[in-house]
Amino acid sequence: MMATLQGTRADRLLLLAALTTIVVAWLMIRSLMASGPAVAAVFHGDTLLATYPLPLAGEQAIHFEAEGELGSSEIIIDQHGARIAASPCATQQCVLSGAHRHAGDMIACVPNRILVTIRGSAEARFDAIVE
């Protein structure tokens, strides 16, 4: 036996308004993250430690040491993107994830509480399109 949803017309309108607000907010946040030049932002917990533009091919790589809960994490930002090269955590998942350069990408070293996010316009996410 299937139960049907009960509610008044006002309830349905309120639900529709809430869903519309969520979708619009998501689209706005997504467009804000994809605007401007591509940058890597490095956080320790809620604290922004540094923001660096992603270098283009031929530009010098940026090396940054982020102090976390367990020690220092080495972050490299170069033409391939941002990556955690070394970290004192046990699992090393952050190091194994490699370089990230697309807007919205994140690298997290959870035990050390270090987060690297990519913001702004970066190259397209598609590797290839096949017919």
C-alpha positions in Angstrom: 0.0 0.0 0.0 1.5 3.3 -1.1 1.0 6.4 1.1 0.3 9.6 -0.7 1.6 13.0 0.4 -0.8 15.2 2.2 -0.7 18.9 2.2 -2.4 22.1 1.2 -1.7 24.2 -1.9 0.3 26.6 0.3 2.5 23.7 1.4 3.2 22.7 -2.2 4.0 26.3 -3.1 6.4 26.6 -0.1 8.1 23.4 -1.1 8.5 24.6 -4.7 9.9 28.0 -3.5 12.4 26.2 -1.2 13.6 23.9 -4.1 13.9 26.8 -6.5 15.9 28.8 -3.9 18.3 25.8 -3.4 18.8 25.4 -7.2 19.4 29.2 -7.7 21.9 29.3 -4.8 23.8 26.3 -6.1 24.1 27.9 -9.6 25.3 31.2 -8.1 27.9 29.5 -5.9 29.1 27.4 -8.8 29.4 30.5 -11.1 31.3 32.4 -8.4 33.8 29.6 -8.0 34.4 29.5 -11.7 34.9 33.3 -12.2 38.3 35.1 -12.3 41.7 33.7 -12.8 42.5 30.1 -11.5 44.0 30.2 -8.0 44.9 27.6 -5.4 43.7 28.5 -1.8 45.4 26.7 1.1 43.6 26.3 4.4 44.4 25.0 7.8 41.0 24.2 9.3 38.9 27.4 8.7 42.0 29.6 8.4 43.1 30.7 4.9 46.9 30.4 4.9 47.7 31.5 1.3 46.3 32.0 -2.2 48.4 31.6 -5.3 47.6 31.8 -9.0 48.1 28.6 -11.0 51.3 29.2 -13.0 51.2 28.8 -16.8 53.6 26.6 -18.7 57.2 28.0 -18.4 56.5 29.9 -15.2 58.2 29.0 -11.9 56.6 26.5 -9.6 55.5 27.7 -6.1 56.5 25.7 -3.0 54.5 26.2 0.2 54.8 24.6 3.6 51.5 24.5 5.5 51.7 23.8 9.2 48.9 21.4 10.3 48.0 19.4 13.4 50.6 16.7 12.7 53.3 18.8 11.2 54.2 20.4 7.9 52.6 19.5 4.5 54.6 20.5 1.4 52.3 21.9 -1.3 53.6 22.4 -4.9 51.7 24.6 -7.4 52.9 24.4 -10.9 51.7 24.3 -14.5 50.2 20.8 -13.8 48.1 22.2 -10.9 48.3 22.1 -7.1 49.3 19.0 -5.2 50.4 17.9 -1.8 53.9 16.5 -2.3 54.6 15.4 1.2 52.6 15.2 4.4 53.1 13.7 7.9 49.8 11.8 7.8 49.8 8.0 7.9 47.6 7.1 4.9 49.2 9.6 2.3 45.9 9.7 0.4 46.4 13.5 -0.1 49.8 12.8 -1.7 48.5 10.0 -3.9 45.6 12.1 -5.3 48.1 13.9 -7.5 47.8 17.4 -9.1 44.4 19.2 -9.4 43.8 22.3 -11.6 40.0 22.4 -12.3 37.8 24.9 -10.6 36.1 23.2 -7.7 38.7 20.6 -7.2 39.9 19.9 -3.6 42.8 18.1 -2.0 42.3 17.3 1.7 44.8 16.0 4.3 42.2 15.3 6.9 44.5 14.1 9.8 46.7 17.2 9.3 43.6 19.5 8.7 45.1 20.9 5.5 42.8 21.7 2.5 43.8 23.0 -1.0 41.0 24.2 -3.2 41.1 25.4 -6.8 38.9 28.5 -7.5 38.4 30.5 -10.6 38.4 29.6 -14.3 40.5 26.7 -15.1 40.8 24.5 -18.2 37.8 22.4 -19.2 37.1 19.1 -17.4 36.7 17.1 -20.6 39.7 15.0 -21.7 38.0 14.0 -25.0 34.6 14.0 -26.6 33.8 11.0 -28.8 31.1 10.7 -31.5 
